[in-house]
Amino acid sequence: MTCSEINIRDPYVIYENGTYYMYGTRAANFGRLTGGFDVYTSTDMETWSDPIPCFDSEKFGLNRECNWAPEVHIYQGAYYLLATFTRECGLRGTFILRADNPLGPFVPHGEKQLTPDEWECLDGTLYVSLEGIPYLVFCHEHTQITDGTICYIRLSEDLTHSVGEAVTMFKASESGWAEGIPYGGGTNYVTDGPFMYRTETGELIMIWSSFIGGRYVVLPVKFKDGKLGMNFEHQAPIITEDGGHGMIFRDDEQLYLTFHSPNASGSEHPFFVKLADMGDRIERR
């Protein structure tokens, strides 16, 4: 399969031993009631395998509605998949799954979602500090609070549960770039898809997605002291052509950003662009 034949949202890639593993939201019906997730494999990022099922959400009672944004992180020798599912109470949250290899099968890890009980959340990503402390960086969704936010919360060392209270870093409207979209008769501001990247000089960058001029975009944030927290600055968008929910990965030779485009249900495909690590920022090549 080629990328133009793969209809997924929120692509996420890991690279190991010459093989690319790509995960994503099954895009049918905007990722609702899709029954889980697949992984695609490739050796050149041009031709991909057929989808290989790697998580059956129906089997574990997680196919209530949303099956969104799977991303796989290698942590302490295992593979952990973070994804958004609709909870029994009807609110969305980030859950964590575990497997011994990138093809799965993944199974639930921990007893419930990692995000706060009363919040509608999505798009959790794993960040491990230089001191080895794991955190979940995630979005408190605009559907509940109108002006979406990006937050973080500490995780237990074994990643089974969150620890303490969530910290809100910023609202979408505070970025200086994101623009509101019509929603429920009003105007909402969207936060989607945070992902953390440490540059070659040790700077900490986060990318996230929102809307500008009605188009989906990718926006970077730089943490001024190299630490997750409140000391940051917003930088100019790097993707503006109706593509978003991206992540950054490296193979043996090159740094890449992958994202889905266009942001229209049924038409989404994974895209790849080369990045340059400039130390204090990332740039599209």
Disulfide bonds with the S-S distance in Angstrom:
none
